[in-house]
């Protein structure tokens, strides 16, 4: 019998000073049995950085044809495809053919090696690559509970997360962006 995902509930109070977005989101997050808390909080941060009423968390690891998050238009076209971790060059290339915009958020301790190994190929793709600070992601993961209320403030390249369990700042680095080119 296959293990079932564990369900987490999050009330996300978002203040995005970069995009002037101020809104509450009630998220139901399914943690796949093979998914880590670090990956789950990276998904939540990716949601916060791209928050909109149309952005949804997908089935994630259990459905390889889908990204971790996506935003679809009313006519079913994929406007935004968001991958987490260290996807292959081929997966990012395929996503860039399917979606209008592709973003990859990496967060692991091995992210630097992954990026250096294929950065020349990645830079030729129509995608943005963002790296979260791994130690800060680990700190945030330590605050996970089954029911959470997070107050997240985004300013420049930092997310300040305040919750009942504690406070953490998570920064990120833009490795490559199509807007830069």
N, C-alpha and C positions, 0 to 999 in steps of 0.2 A: 504494500500500500504506500502510495506516494505521500510525502509530508506536505501539509497544507501551509500556506503563508500565514504569518501572524499579522493581525490588523492593528494599526496604530491610528489614532485620531489626533489631528493637529489643528488648532485655531491659530492661524498666522495673521498677525496684525502687522501689515507692511507699510513702511514709510520709505519710499524710494525717492531720495532727494535728487538722484541723477535724472530720472524720467518724470518726476512730479506725479507719482502714483501713490495714492494713500487709500488703502482698502484692506478689508478683512477677507480671508479665504478660509473656508473649512475644508480641510483635506483629509481624505481617508487613504492611508498608505499601507499597501500590502508588502510586508517584508518577506521576500522569497526565502525558503530555507537555506539557500546557499549565499544569500546576500548578507553583507556585513552592515553594522550600524554606520560605519564610515561612508559606505556607498549610499545608504539611505539618506544621511544628512546632506551629502553632496547633491542628491536628487532634489531635496527640499530647497537647498540654496540655488540650484539651477532654476527651480520653479520661481523663487523669489526674484531672481535677476531678470526673468522674462515674463513675469506675471501678467496675465490678462484673463479675461473671462473665458476665452476660447482655449487656453493652454490646459492640457490634461496630462495627468500621470497615466502611463500605459501599464500593461501587464508586466513590462520590464523583462527580467531575465527569463521568465517562463515563455515568452513569445519572441523568438529571434528575428521575426520579420518586422518587428516594431522597434522604434527607438525607446528610450526611457521616458521621454516626454515629447509631446507634439502639439502643434496648433494647426487645426484644419479650418478651412474656409467653409462658408455655408454650402458651397457646391461640392465639398468633399476633397478639394485640393489641399495638399500638405504645404502649409505656409512656413512652418518652422519644425525642424527635426533636431532633437537634442540627444546626444549620446553621452554616456558617462564612462569613465575608465580609460582604457587604452585600446580603442578600436583599431582594426587593421586599416591600411591605406585603402584596400578594396571596399571595405564597408563604408568608409567616409565618401569614397568616390560614388558608390551606388546611391547613398543618401543624397548627395548633391545633384544627382539626376532626378530624384523623386521630389525633393522639396525645394521651395524658393530660397530658403536660408537654412544652413546647417551650422550647429554649434557643438563643439566637443568640450566637455568639462572633465579634466583629469585631476586626480586627488591623491593617488597612491605614492608611497615612498619610491616606487620604481618609475614614476612619471618622467623624471629627467632622462633616464636611459631610453625609455620609449620614444620621447620626443627627439632626442639626439640621433637615434638610430634611423628615423625616417623623415626628419624635418624637411629635407629638400623636396621629397615627394608630397608631403602634407602642404607645403607652401604653394604648390601648384594647383591645389584643389580649391574649390569654391566653398570654403568653410572657415569658421572662426575657431581658434583653439585657446582655451582658457585653463590655467592651472591654479587650483586652490592650494593653499599652504597645508601640507599634510599634518603637521603637528597640531595646527588649529582645528582641522577637521576631526582629529582624534579627540581633542578636548570637547568639541561640540557633541561628538558621538557619546561621550560619557554622561551627557545630560538627558539621554533618551528615556522616556517613560511611555507607557501605553496610551495615555491621554495627556496632551501637552497644549500649552498656550505660549506661543513665542511672540515677542515684540521684536521685529527685525527692522533695523534702519540701515539703508544702503546709502553710502556716500563715497564718491569717487571709486576706489577699488577695495572698499572694506564693507563688510556686513557686521553690524553690531547686533548680537542676539542676546536678548534678556528674557529669562524665564524663571520660574519658581526654583529650579535646581541650581541656577547660577547664571553668569554672564560670560560670553565668549565673543571675541572679535575674530573674524575670518577674513583674510585678505586673499586676493588673487592677482595673477599676472597674465596679461594678454600675450600669449606666445606668438600668435599670428592672427591677423584679421583681414578679411577681404576689403574692408573699408580703408585700410591703410594703403592698399595697393593702387 
